[in-house]
Amino acid sequence: MTLAEKWKLEGLEKGLQQGLEKGRLEVARSMLLEGINKQTVVKVTGLSEEDLSQLLN
């Protein structure tokens, strides 16, 4: 694997992780807006309560 290929792969992996995190945040926000309690949202999404607090601000 060349250095350029390695960098490209690392960039793709980073982008995938960012996309997954964005999706988890969107799901958590929707759950909270639907009235699901914070503890359930934390358990389902794996986000912290601090993350949830930032979503609502």
Distance bins in CASP14 RR format, pairs under 12 A and 6 or more apart:
PFRMAT RR
TARGET T0000
AUTHOR 0000-0000-0000
RMODE 2
METHOD distances of the structure
MODEL  1
1 7 0 0 0 0 0 1 0 0 0 0 0
1 8 0 0 0 0 1 0 0 0 0 0 0
1 9 1 0 0 1 0 0 0 0 0 0 0
1 10 0 0 0 0 0 1 0 0 0 0 0
2 8 0 0 0 0 1 0 0 0 0 0 0
2 9 0 0 0 0 0 1 0 0 0 0 0
3 9 0 0 0 0 0 1 0 0 0 0 0
3 10 0 0 0 0 0 1 0 0 0 0 0
4 10 0 0 0 0 0 1 0 0 0 0 0
4 11 0 0 0 0 0 1 0 0 0 0 0
5 11 0 0 0 0 0 1 0 0 0 0 0
5 12 0 0 0 0 0 1 0 0 0 0 0
6 12 0 0 0 0 0 1 0 0 0 0 0
6 13 0 0 0 0 0 1 0 0 0 0 0
7 13 0 0 0 0 0 1 0 0 0 0 0
7 14 0 0 0 0 0 1 0 0 0 0 0
8 14 0 0 0 0 0 1 0 0 0 0 0
8 15 0 0 0 0 0 1 0 0 0 0 0
9 15 0 0 0 0 0 1 0 0 0 0 0
9 16 0 0 0 0 0 1 0 0 0 0 0
10 16 0 0 0 0 0 1 0 0 0 0 0
10 17 0 0 0 0 0 1 0 0 0 0 0
11 17 0 0 0 0 1 0 0 0 0 0 0
11 18 0 0 0 0 1 0 0 0 0 0 0
12 18 0 0 0 0 0 1 0 0 0 0 0
12 19 0 0 0 0 0 1 0 0 0 0 0
13 19 0 0 0 0 0 1 0 0 0 0 0
13 20 0 0 0 0 0 1 0 0 0 0 0
14 20 0 0 0 0 0 1 0 0 0 0 0
14 21 0 0 0 0 0 1 0 0 0 0 0
15 21 0 0 0 0 1 0 0 0 0 0 0
15 22 0 0 0 0 1 0 0 0 0 0 0
16 22 0 0 0 0 0 1 0 0 0 0 0
16 23 0 0 0 0 0 1 0 0 0 0 0
17 23 0 0 0 0 0 1 0 0 0 0 0
17 24 0 0 0 0 0 1 0 0 0 0 0
18 24 0 0 0 0 0 1 0 0 0 0 0
18 25 0 0 0 0 0 1 0 0 0 0 0
19 25 0 0 0 0 1 0 0 0 0 0 0
19 26 0 0 0 0 1 0 0 0 0 0 0
20 26 0 0 0 0 0 1 0 0 0 0 0
20 27 0 0 0 0 0 1 0 0 0 0 0
20 45 0 0 0 0 0 1 0 0 0 0 0
20 46 0 0 0 0 0 1 0 0 0 0 0
20 47 0 0 0 0 0 1 0 0 0 0 0
21 27 0 0 0 0 0 1 0 0 0 0 0
21 28 0 0 0 0 0 1 0 0 0 0 0
21 45 0 0 0 0 0 1 0 0 0 0 0
21 46 0 0 0 0 0 1 0 0 0 0 0
21 47 0 0 0 0 1 0 0 0 0 0 0
21 51 0 0 0 0 1 0 0 0 0 0 0
22 28 0 0 0 0 0 1 0 0 0 0 0
22 29 0 0 0 0 0 1 0 0 0 0 0
22 47 0 0 0 0 0 1 0 0 0 0 0
22 55 0 0 0 0 0 1 0 0 0 0 0
23 29 0 0 0 0 1 0 0 0 0 0 0
23 30 0 0 0 0 1 0 0 0 0 0 0
23 31 0 0 0 0 0 1 0 0 0 0 0
23 45 0 0 0 0 1 0 0 0 0 0 0
23 46 0 0 0 0 0 1 0 0 0 0 0
23 47 0 0 0 0 0 1 0 0 0 0 0
23 55 0 0 0 0 0 1 0 0 0 0 0
24 30 0 0 0 0 0 1 0 0 0 0 0
24 31 0 0 0 0 0 1 0 0 0 0 0
24 41 0 0 0 0 0 1 0 0 0 0 0
24 42 0 0 0 0 0 1 0 0 0 0 0
24 44 0 0 0 0 1 0 0 0 0 0 0
24 45 1 0 1 0 0 0 0 0 0 0 0
24 46 1 0 0 1 0 0 0 0 0 0 0
24 47 1 0 0 1 0 0 0 0 0 0 0
24 48 0 0 0 0 0 1 0 0 0 0 0
24 51 0 0 0 0 1 0 0 0 0 0 0
24 52 0 0 0 0 0 1 0 0 0 0 0
24 55 0 0 0 0 0 1 0 0 0 0 0
25 31 0 0 0 0 0 1 0 0 0 0 0
25 32 0 0 0 0 0 1 0 0 0 0 0
25 41 0 0 0 0 0 1 0 0 0 0 0
25 45 0 0 0 0 1 0 0 0 0 0 0
25 46 0 0 0 0 0 1 0 0 0 0 0
25 47 1 0 0 1 0 0 0 0 0 0 0
25 48 0 0 0 0 0 1 0 0 0 0 0
25 51 1 0 0 1 0 0 0 0 0 0 0
25 52 0 0 0 0 1 0 0 0 0 0 0
25 54 0 0 0 0 1 0 0 0 0 0 0
25 55 1 0 0 1 0 0 0 0 0 0 0
25 56 0 0 0 0 0 1 0 0 0 0 0
26 32 0 0 0 0 0 1 0 0 0 0 0
26 33 0 0 0 0 0 1 0 0 0 0 0
26 45 0 0 0 0 1 0 0 0 0 0 0
26 47 0 0 0 0 0 1 0 0 0 0 0
26 55 0 0 0 0 1 0 0 0 0 0 0
27 33 0 0 0 0 0 1 0 0 0 0 0
27 34 0 0 0 0 0 1 0 0 0 0 0
27 36 0 0 0 0 0 1 0 0 0 0 0
27 40 0 0 0 0 0 1 0 0 0 0 0
27 41 0 0 0 0 1 0 0 0 0 0 0
27 44 1 0 0 1 0 0 0 0 0 0 0
27 45 1 0 0 1 0 0 0 0 0 0 0
27 46 0 0 0 0 0 1 0 0 0 0 0
27 47 0 0 0 0 1 0 0 0 0 0 0
27 51 0 0 0 0 0 1 0 0 0 0 0
27 52 0 0 0 0 0 1 0 0 0 0 0
27 55 0 0 0 0 0 1 0 0 0 0 0
28 34 0 0 0 0 0 1 0 0 0 0 0
28 35 0 0 0 0 0 1 0 0 0 0 0
28 36 0 0 0 0 1 0 0 0 0 0 0
28 37 0 0 0 0 0 1 0 0 0 0 0
28 38 0 0 0 0 1 0 0 0 0 0 0
28 40 0 0 0 0 0 1 0 0 0 0 0
28 41 1 0 1 0 0 0 0 0 0 0 0
28 42 0 0 0 0 1 0 0 0 0 0 0
28 43 0 0 0 0 0 1 0 0 0 0 0
28 44 0 0 0 0 1 0 0 0 0 0 0
28 45 1 0 1 0 0 0 0 0 0 0 0
28 46 0 0 0 0 1 0 0 0 0 0 0
28 47 1 0 1 0 0 0 0 0 0 0 0
28 48 0 0 0 0 0 1 0 0 0 0 0
28 49 0 0 0 0 0 1 0 0 0 0 0
28 50 0 0 0 0 0 1 0 0 0 0 0
28 51 1 0 0 1 0 0 0 0 0 0 0
28 52 1 0 0 1 0 0 0 0 0 0 0
28 53 0 0 0 0 0 1 0 0 0 0 0
28 54 0 0 0 0 0 1 0 0 0 0 0
28 55 1 0 0 1 0 0 0 0 0 0 0
28 56 0 0 0 0 1 0 0 0 0 0 0
29 35 0 0 0 0 0 1 0 0 0 0 0
29 36 0 0 0 0 0 1 0 0 0 0 0
29 38 0 0 0 0 0 1 0 0 0 0 0
29 41 0 0 0 0 1 0 0 0 0 0 0
29 45 0 0 0 0 1 0 0 0 0 0 0
29 47 0 0 0 0 0 1 0 0 0 0 0
29 51 0 0 0 0 0 1 0 0 0 0 0
29 52 0 0 0 0 1 0 0 0 0 0 0
29 53 0 0 0 0 0 1 0 0 0 0 0
29 54 0 0 0 0 0 1 0 0 0 0 0
29 55 1 0 1 0 0 0 0 0 0 0 0
29 56 1 0 0 1 0 0 0 0 0 0 0
29 57 0 0 0 0 0 1 0 0 0 0 0
30 36 0 0 0 0 1 0 0 0 0 0 0
30 41 0 0 0 0 1 0 0 0 0 0 0
30 44 0 0 0 0 0 1 0 0 0 0 0
30 45 0 0 0 0 0 1 0 0 0 0 0
30 55 0 0 0 0 0 1 0 0 0 0 0
31 37 0 0 0 0 1 0 0 0 0 0 0
31 38 0 0 0 0 1 0 0 0 0 0 0
31 39 0 0 0 0 0 1 0 0 0 0 0
31 40 1 0 0 1 0 0 0 0 0 0 0
31 41 1 0 1 0 0 0 0 0 0 0 0
31 42 0 0 0 0 0 1 0 0 0 0 0
31 43 0 0 0 0 0 1 0 0 0 0 0
31 44 1 0 0 1 0 0 0 0 0 0 0
31 45 1 0 0 1 0 0 0 0 0 0 0
31 46 0 0 0 0 0 1 0 0 0 0 0
31 47 0 0 0 0 0 1 0 0 0 0 0
31 52 0 0 0 0 1 0 0 0 0 0 0
31 55 0 0 0 0 1 0 0 0 0 0 0
31 56 0 0 0 0 0 1 0 0 0 0 0
32 38 1 0 0 1 0 0 0 0 0 0 0
32 39 0 0 0 0 0 1 0 0 0 0 0
32 40 0 0 0 0 1 0 0 0 0 0 0
32 41 1 0 1 0 0 0 0 0 0 0 0
32 42 0 0 0 0 0 1 0 0 0 0 0
32 44 0 0 0 0 0 1 0 0 0 0 0
32 45 0 0 0 0 0 1 0 0 0 0 0
32 47 0 0 0 0 0 1 0 0 0 0 0
32 49 0 0 0 0 0 1 0 0 0 0 0
32 51 0 0 0 0 0 1 0 0 0 0 0
32 52 1 0 0 1 0 0 0 0 0 0 0
32 53 0 0 0 0 0 1 0 0 0 0 0
32 54 0 0 0 0 0 1 0 0 0 0 0
32 55 1 0 0 1 0 0 0 0 0 0 0
32 56 1 0 0 1 0 0 0 0 0 0 0
32 57 0 0 0 0 0 1 0 0 0 0 0
33 41 0 0 0 0 0 1 0 0 0 0 0
33 52 0 0 0 0 0 1 0 0 0 0 0
33 55 0 0 0 0 1 0 0 0 0 0 0
33 56 0 0 0 0 1 0 0 0 0 0 0
34 40 0 0 0 0 0 1 0 0 0 0 0
34 41 0 0 0 0 1 0 0 0 0 0 0
35 41 0 0 0 0 1 0 0 0 0 0 0
35 56 0 0 0 0 0 1 0 0 0 0 0
36 42 0 0 0 0 0 1 0 0 0 0 0
36 43 0 0 0 0 0 1 0 0 0 0 0
36 44 0 0 0 0 1 0 0 0 0 0 0
36 45 0 0 0 0 0 1 0 0 0 0 0
36 52 0 0 0 0 0 1 0 0 0 0 0
37 43 0 0 0 0 1 0 0 0 0 0 0
37 44 0 0 0 0 0 1 0 0 0 0 0
37 49 0 0 0 0 0 1 0 0 0 0 0
37 52 0 0 0 0 0 1 0 0 0 0 0
38 44 0 0 0 0 0 1 0 0 0 0 0
38 45 0 0 0 0 0 1 0 0 0 0 0
38 46 0 0 0 0 0 1 0 0 0 0 0
38 47 0 0 0 0 1 0 0 0 0 0 0
38 48 0 0 0 0 0 1 0 0 0 0 0
38 49 1 0 0 1 0 0 0 0 0 0 0
38 50 0 0 0 0 0 1 0 0 0 0 0
38 51 0 0 0 0 0 1 0 0 0 0 0
38 52 1 0 1 0 0 0 0 0 0 0 0
38 53 0 0 0 0 1 0 0 0 0 0 0
38 55 0 0 0 0 0 1 0 0 0 0 0
38 56 0 0 0 0 1 0 0 0 0 0 0
39 45 0 0 0 0 0 1 0 0 0 0 0
39 46 0 0 0 0 0 1 0 0 0 0 0
39 47 0 0 0 0 0 1 0 0 0 0 0
39 48 0 0 0 0 0 1 0 0 0 0 0
39 49 0 0 0 0 1 0 0 0 0 0 0
39 52 0 0 0 0 1 0 0 0 0 0 0
40 46 0 0 0 0 0 1 0 0 0 0 0
40 47 0 0 0 0 0 1 0 0 0 0 0
40 49 0 0 0 0 0 1 0 0 0 0 0
40 52 0 0 0 0 0 1 0 0 0 0 0
41 47 1 0 0 1 0 0 0 0 0 0 0
41 48 0 0 0 0 0 1 0 0 0 0 0
41 49 0 0 0 0 1 0 0 0 0 0 0
41 51 0 0 0 0 1 0 0 0 0 0 0
41 52 1 0 0 1 0 0 0 0 0 0 0
41 53 0 0 0 0 0 1 0 0 0 0 0
41 55 0 0 0 0 1 0 0 0 0 0 0
41 56 0 0 0 0 0 1 0 0 0 0 0
42 48 1 0 0 1 0 0 0 0 0 0 0
42 49 1 0 1 0 0 0 0 0 0 0 0
42 50 0 0 0 0 0 1 0 0 0 0 0
42 51 0 0 0 0 1 0 0 0 0 0 0
42 52 1 0 0 1 0 0 0 0 0 0 0
42 53 0 0 0 0 0 1 0 0 0 0 0
42 55 0 0 0 0 0 1 0 0 0 0 0
43 49 0 0 0 0 0 1 0 0 0 0 0
43 52 0 0 0 0 0 1 0 0 0 0 0
44 52 0 0 0 0 0 1 0 0 0 0 0
45 51 0 0 0 0 1 0 0 0 0 0 0
45 52 0 0 0 0 1 0 0 0 0 0 0
45 55 0 0 0 0 0 1 0 0 0 0 0
46 52 0 0 0 0 0 1 0 0 0 0 0
47 53 0 0 0 0 0 1 0 0 0 0 0
47 54 0 0 0 0 1 0 0 0 0 0 0
47 55 0 0 0 0 1 0 0 0 0 0 0
48 54 0 0 0 0 1 0 0 0 0 0 0
48 55 0 0 0 0 0 1 0 0 0 0 0
49 55 0 0 0 0 0 1 0 0 0 0 0
49 56 0 0 0 0 0 1 0 0 0 0 0
50 56 0 0 0 0 0 1 0 0 0 0 0
50 57 0 0 0 0 0 1 0 0 0 0 0
51 57 0 0 0 0 0 1 0 0 0 0 0
END
